[in-house]
Amino acid sequence: MSPAEPAAAAAPSAVEPPDAAPGLTHPRRDLDDLLTHAVRFSVVAALAGVLKAEFGAVRDSVEVTTPMLSKQVALLERAGYVEVEKGRVGRRPCTWLALSPDGAAAYARHVAALRAIAGIDG
């Protein structure tokens, strides 16, 4: 036995989180930490049903301020969940938001985990 073998045997399993009881999993482990924030979850949910949406429409739909939405969208964009497109409508600058494929997948997993936790059939 080499010196590396005992350490490898003691390493936590990649499948089971270190705080999990052996063989047990809870759907909370499928929750996306980024989407546990109510505003970020609301933004992603608002974008899930459309191809893209104007920033102001999302802000009004989610009922937050412009700075709050900007901050949350920046985090979602950095994670690759939201795509931001800037342009103009006539002379007016405009920003559109769209859910990326990774964002759509994360949203679907997160909602499925919430349903499983709540015991709601999917």
DAVENHU-V398280 format. One record per residue. N is the residue number from 1. RES is the residue in three letters. SS is DSSP state (hx for helix, st for strand, lp for the rest). PHI is phi in degrees with one decimal (* if undefined). Layout:
n->N res->RES ss->SS phi->PHI
n->N res->RES ss->SS phi->PHI
//
This chain:
n->1 res->MET ss->lp phi->*
n->2 res->SER ss->lp phi->-83.6
n->3 res->PRO ss->hx phi->-61.1
n->4 res->ALA ss->hx phi->-78.0
n->5 res->GLU ss->hx phi->-63.5
n->6 res->PRO ss->hx phi->-62.1
n->7 res->ALA ss->hx phi->-65.8
n->8 res->ALA ss->hx phi->-65.5
n->9 res->ALA ss->hx phi->-67.9
n->10 res->ALA ss->hx phi->-85.7
n->11 res->ALA ss->lp phi->-65.3
n->12 res->PRO ss->lp phi->-65.0
n->13 res->SER ss->lp phi->-66.8
n->14 res->ALA ss->lp phi->-71.3
n->15 res->VAL ss->lp phi->-84.9
n->16 res->GLU ss->lp phi->-102.5
n->17 res->PRO ss->lp phi->-61.0
n->18 res->PRO ss->lp phi->-60.1
n->19 res->ASP ss->lp phi->-92.9
n->20 res->ALA ss->lp phi->-86.9
n->21 res->ALA ss->lp phi->-70.1
n->22 res->PRO ss->lp phi->-54.0
n->23 res->GLY ss->lp phi->80.7
n->24 res->LEU ss->lp phi->-106.6
n->25 res->THR ss->lp phi->-137.0
n->26 res->HIS ss->lp phi->-120.5
n->27 res->PRO ss->hx phi->-59.2
n->28 res->ARG ss->hx phi->-61.0
n->29 res->ARG ss->hx phi->-69.0
n->30 res->ASP ss->hx phi->-93.4
n->31 res->LEU ss->lp phi->-69.3
n->32 res->ASP ss->lp phi->-91.0
n->33 res->ASP ss->hx phi->-54.8
n->34 res->LEU ss->hx phi->-66.0
n->35 res->LEU ss->hx phi->-91.5
n->36 res->THR ss->hx phi->-77.6
n->37 res->HIS ss->lp phi->-77.9
n->38 res->ALA ss->hx phi->-59.1
n->39 res->VAL ss->hx phi->-69.8
n->40 res->ARG ss->hx phi->-62.8
n->41 res->PHE ss->hx phi->-61.6
n->42 res->SER ss->hx phi->-64.3
n->43 res->VAL ss->hx phi->-64.0
n->44 res->VAL ss->hx phi->-62.8
n->45 res->ALA ss->hx phi->-62.8
n->46 res->ALA ss->hx phi->-65.2
n->47 res->LEU ss->hx phi->-82.8
n->48 res->ALA ss->hx phi->-64.0
n->49 res->GLY ss->lp phi->-97.1
n->50 res->VAL ss->lp phi->-135.6
n->51 res->LEU ss->lp phi->-71.5
n->52 res->LYS ss->lp phi->-159.6
n->53 res->ALA ss->st phi->-141.4
n->54 res->GLU ss->st phi->-71.6
n->55 res->PHE ss->hx phi->-49.0
n->56 res->GLY ss->hx phi->-62.2
n->57 res->ALA ss->hx phi->-67.3
n->58 res->VAL ss->hx phi->-67.2
n->59 res->ARG ss->hx phi->-55.4
n->60 res->ASP ss->hx phi->-68.6
n->61 res->SER ss->hx phi->-64.2
n->62 res->VAL ss->hx phi->-85.2
n->63 res->GLU ss->lp phi->61.6
n->64 res->VAL ss->lp phi->-130.3
n->65 res->THR ss->lp phi->-79.7
n->66 res->THR ss->hx phi->-58.8
n->67 res->PRO ss->hx phi->-61.4
n->68 res->MET ss->hx phi->-63.7
n->69 res->LEU ss->hx phi->-65.5
n->70 res->SER ss->hx phi->-57.3
n->71 res->LYS ss->hx phi->-63.0
n->72 res->GLN ss->hx phi->-70.4
n->73 res->VAL ss->hx phi->-65.3
n->74 res->ALA ss->hx phi->-60.1
n->75 res->LEU ss->hx phi->-65.2
n->76 res->LEU ss->hx phi->-66.7
n->77 res->GLU ss->hx phi->-66.4
n->78 res->ARG ss->hx phi->-59.9
n->79 res->ALA ss->lp phi->-79.5
n->80 res->GLY ss->lp phi->85.1
n->81 res->TYR ss->lp phi->-89.8
n->82 res->VAL ss->st phi->-128.9
n->83 res->GLU ss->st phi->-106.5
n->84 res->VAL ss->st phi->-114.2
n->85 res->GLU ss->st phi->-123.4
n->86 res->LYS ss->st phi->-108.6
n->87 res->GLY ss->st phi->-164.6
n->88 res->ARG ss->st phi->-135.2
n->89 res->VAL ss->st phi->-117.7
n->90 res->GLY ss->lp phi->65.9
n->91 res->ARG ss->lp phi->-94.3
n->92 res->ARG ss->st phi->-89.6
n->93 res->PRO ss->st phi->-66.1
n->94 res->CYS ss->st phi->-143.9
n->95 res->THR ss->st phi->-122.9
n->96 res->TRP ss->st phi->-114.0
n->97 res->LEU ss->st phi->-118.2
n->98 res->ALA ss->st phi->-142.0
n->99 res->LEU ss->st phi->-79.9
n->100 res->SER ss->lp phi->-78.5
n->101 res->PRO ss->hx phi->-56.9
n->102 res->ASP ss->hx phi->-64.5
n->103 res->GLY ss->hx phi->-65.1
n->104 res->ALA ss->hx phi->-64.0
n->105 res->ALA ss->hx phi->-67.0
n->106 res->ALA ss->hx phi->-63.4
n->107 res->TYR ss->hx phi->-62.1
n->108 res->ALA ss->hx phi->-61.5
n->109 res->ARG ss->hx phi->-63.6
n->110 res->HIS ss->hx phi->-63.9
n->111 res->VAL ss->hx phi->-64.4
n->112 res->ALA ss->hx phi->-61.9
n->113 res->ALA ss->hx phi->-65.5
n->114 res->LEU ss->hx phi->-60.9
n->115 res->ARG ss->hx phi->-62.9
n->116 res->ALA ss->hx phi->-65.3
n->117 res->ILE ss->hx phi->-62.2
n->118 res->ALA ss->hx phi->-79.4
n->119 res->GLY ss->lp phi->74.4
n->120 res->ILE ss->lp phi->-100.0
n->121 res->ASP ss->lp phi->-67.6
n->122 res->GLY ss->lp phi->-82.3
//
